[in-house]
Amino acid sequence: MHFGDALTAATKEKSPVCVGLDPNVSKLPEGISQDAEGMLTFCKGIIDAVKDTAACVKPQMAYFEELGWEGMKVFWEACSYAKEQNLLVIADGKRNDIGSTCEAYARAYLNELSPIDALTVSPYLGTDGINPFVELAAKNNKGIFALVKTSNPSSGELQDMPIGDEVVHEHMAQIVEGIAAQNCGPEFHLSCVGAVVGATYPEEMKYLRTLMPHVPILIPGYGAQGGGAADVVGGFIPDGTGAIVNSSRGIIFASSGSDWKEAAQKAAEDMKADLLSVL
């Protein structure tokens, strides 16, 4: 199924909740070893806890890469397990390059046998850094999420710089929409090309949604980073679809005790109720 259609169907069936898998080994709950084996146990436990509530999970690759080859083995095993549990998988690697190197990144994560459904990419090298990902995503029913307006406080140092009558992130949104509109799904008319827009900038998000009508939006910054349900509603289209909202620490580390799985399940359910209250 086309990624835009698959994402929309998943949010309709479950919710727009996306759970970030950020398995920082130093924060793993009691009773779990602080190594690759413990990381896999933790990731599988979180997946089991949220699989009936969340549409997708977003493993943050940095925490897996930190443990070398063992961590990357866990990454692929966790992605495969999430797929088995009927979750969409968004690899958060923010990959970016040009030419044959970019093509190699695309083949690594978006090949037809990969358990990964989508990959975050940085488009700030221009369309050379997007097109190879788009081509393979469209071919293999995968997706990408291009960074447009990120949630970190210093994002404005570049992304808010004025260029003529607009700012950089608005221009980037128009580039992303131009590519996205050519790659829409047949059922819900959303693209396999998405955008990342932070919940910490709700006013910008409202305007960016008007610039990107065909683009599914991945919204980080909910919960621990300060964004709430009212801040993310502008990223959705009028029927309540078109966006997913990520929470990482607020769900996966809802408890550091032996009840960590139950706490994660409740946190995900509470987030779902919070989002649906405004949609």
Beta strands, then each sheet from edge to edge (+ up, - down):
strand 1: 17-21
strand 2: 56-59
strand 3: 88-95
strand 4: 118-121
strand 5: 143-149
strand 6: 162-163
strand 7: 166-167
strand 8: 193-197
strand 9: 217-219
strand 10: 243-247
sheet 1: 1+ 2+ 3+ 4+ 5+ 8+ 9+ 10+ 1+
sheet 2: 6+ 7-
end
